[in-house]
Amino acid sequence: MAASDDKPKISERVRFYLRAVIDFVFGFENKKGEVLDYQMYHAAGLTLSPQEFYEKLEAEVAARKFPGLEITRQEFSEGGLLAKRRTYLQLMRERLAITTCAAPFGDVFFFSWRTVYIPALVRLWHILAVLFCLGTIGRLLIPLLGFNFAALATVALLFALAAVLQNAATGNRTDLDALLLKIPVVSTIYQDWFRVETYYREDTRNLYRQLLPQLIKELAEEACAAKGVTLESEFEPRPKVADLNQPQLPQPQPPAA
């Protein structure tokens, strides 16, 4: 009887570790991320162009000169693969995005924003890409230095790059830090393996999470006031925050009585 009780637990753990291996080998960058906050306001009878609201928000954000902030328009499907797509405005800083939507729904107009964290997770293909680049450089050096010295030069280059990433992560070179965050593959390895968490980064991240939603709400109130309507009270659902990048290890169940 005890053996049959253990089988489901062993099977769940095998699936957990198998999923982790598959994610590491075949997984690519997670585009959805983890929703940390979600807020929504709405106004009945409001007629407003979403593009006009986005342009106003872009201008206000640019005027405030938030460092390291990138503004893009993103399209998300309203339903399935062939469904109509809705344009959202994404405010991205480091790996933290505030994605806002202004859109009509029936006879109401709503404003929503989500704070989404997209973690940097090193996958096998990141490592293979780095090894491929280093191997290409090594092959180019062989005719100049010979095989042995080319191999030593390639290994030295690898350690030099690691030192640069380490210095950028722990130093005060904000320009180098910003540059590394924009380089594909390198940015993921840099953030996952080298970039350290500091009080300043935590403070500025929390400030960013507070100021941007506050600004969105203020602009929504202004748009409603200009049309003579009232922005209704806050609707704040609490989505379940889950790790979308790794499967959860099943918790042991108490033995049956």
Steps between C-alpha positions, in 0.01 A plus 500: 500500500783742583665434164184604311482825703858587406451452126304825436753702701795354307319557170429866587862562593623336180268724297621805692869438431430390143312825439790699649748327266276554197460870587876541528574321173214617282361801685523847351454841654177531691292776343203487738677533829341511845218746573579681826223762498182554302272803529205628299277811488206568273267782402148467361422701189861599431602529135877511460761397246740245653779630276440852627531379859818305421657804333419714804650238732814470286549877510458516880740210556759656267472832683576332834823346363487166677844341440522173311132503399394368160153569355352269237160412356408134539215310337322225690222277369153552645431128472642215293753495221274667242330743739528876479814648650502782754781754532656548844765748611795338675735691728806279549786560744756224548283186532195678643221603263188705565256414223196724470184478291243770420201360314120513468285214623134540421384839629796538738865583449759332719861562597707207623865442579702201603839493663678202347838361597683310223794321664827433321550124485807351336415213267719248324476690171649810668807298602527341155480843335788628714707189429431536128623861501811408696566206267468726197748747648738214582489370143577847367803524732651163404662622173650795690608340828495126444267254669650507851525878534158545335347268760672691783384832354141374477502382863654832607226684310235298683648595839534863389134514401401347833708765678329777303156364592603467864637856514191640331277317746679620812635838388351843438523491120134560423578560132666158466219339696240654266697386195526140619126490566434572132721227349306181415617182681764700690229692687337177622828348620604831657178539697459138602860423597681826572273795574460542873201642684565826686296729724511769229364267233228381737409859593484623140303193393241560773488870412441410136219262598335777703544805275399351164158362610437825685571696181270274295219555748550878497483511120187281503337741746595796280353332192176431685478853642547648151200298377287578805487142630622342821767234530338224700644342811791266473448140404801306625491123446778297650641258243684205639873566479669184379841414370432479128852391416547191713256230605414487867636208696201307641465526873499175700151390602424380852456126525146373473338407825 
